[in-house]
Amino acid sequence: MSTLYTVNRSPATGLLERCQRFAKPGDGILFLEDGTYHGAQESTLSELDSDIAVYCLKEDLAARGLTEKITDRAQPVSYRRFVELCTEFDKVVSWF
């Protein structure tokens, strides 16, 4: 059973580290709101299993001036793709 985890808090909160304990190969993590700052940190994302898909919401990246700073590991996605991802994974778990 695959899970899409959404993370909306900045790296300073330690939220991603808690989320990582549950994420497994085949899962995905979508960063939105201040969570998109994770998408600009190669060192943080390199700690994730390579079989976990990583996404960042485009609009939130743009709002924070991170569009050009996103790492290759994170795939920018639109709101439309966000909705599609929610249906492609078996369940969605939001980390606040």
C-alpha positions in Angstrom: 0.0 0.0 0.0 1.6 3.3 -1.1 1.4 6.5 0.8 1.7 10.1 -0.3 3.0 12.2 2.6 2.5 16.0 2.5 4.9 18.2 4.5 4.0 21.8 4.9 6.5 23.0 7.6 10.0 24.4 7.2 13.2 22.3 7.8 13.6 24.0 11.2 10.6 22.1 12.6 12.2 18.6 12.2 8.9 17.4 10.6 10.6 15.7 7.7 12.8 13.6 10.0 9.7 12.3 11.8 8.0 11.6 8.5 11.0 9.7 7.2 10.6 7.0 9.9 7.3 6.0 8.2 8.1 6.5 4.5 9.1 3.4 2.6 10.1 2.6 -1.0 7.1 3.3 -3.4 5.8 6.1 -1.2 6.0 9.8 -2.1 6.6 13.0 -0.2 5.0 16.3 -1.4 6.4 19.5 0.0 4.0 22.5 0.1 3.8 25.9 1.7 7.0 26.4 3.8 7.8 22.7 3.3 9.1 23.6 -0.1 12.3 24.9 1.5 13.2 21.2 1.8 13.2 21.0 -2.0 16.2 23.4 -2.0 18.3 21.4 0.4 20.2 18.6 -1.4 21.7 17.3 1.9 18.3 16.8 3.4 16.8 15.0 0.4 19.8 12.8 -0.1 19.0 11.1 3.2 15.7 9.9 1.7 15.5 6.4 0.2 16.0 6.8 -3.6 12.8 4.8 -4.2 10.7 7.5 -2.5 9.3 10.1 -5.0 9.8 13.7 -4.0 7.5 16.5 -5.2 7.3 20.3 -4.5 4.2 22.4 -5.3 5.2 24.9 -8.0 3.1 27.8 -6.8 4.6 27.6 -3.3 8.1 27.4 -4.7 7.5 30.5 -6.7 5.9 32.4 -3.8 9.1 31.7 -1.8 11.6 32.5 -4.6 12.8 28.9 -4.7 11.9 28.0 -8.3 15.5 28.2 -9.5 16.9 26.7 -6.3 15.0 23.4 -6.3 17.3 20.3 -6.4 17.2 17.6 -9.1 15.8 15.2 -6.6 12.5 17.1 -6.2 10.0 17.3 -9.0 7.9 20.5 -9.2 4.2 19.9 -9.7 1.1 22.0 -10.3 -2.1 21.9 -8.2 -3.6 19.7 -10.9 -0.8 17.2 -10.5 -1.1 17.4 -6.7 -4.8 16.2 -7.0 -3.7 13.4 -9.4 -1.0 12.3 -7.0 -3.7 12.1 -4.2 -5.6 9.6 -6.4 -2.5 7.6 -7.6 -1.3 6.7 -4.1 -3.4 4.4 -1.9 -3.6 6.9 1.0 -2.5 10.5 1.9 -1.0 11.4 5.2 -0.5 15.1 6.1 2.3 16.2 8.4 1.6 19.5 10.1 
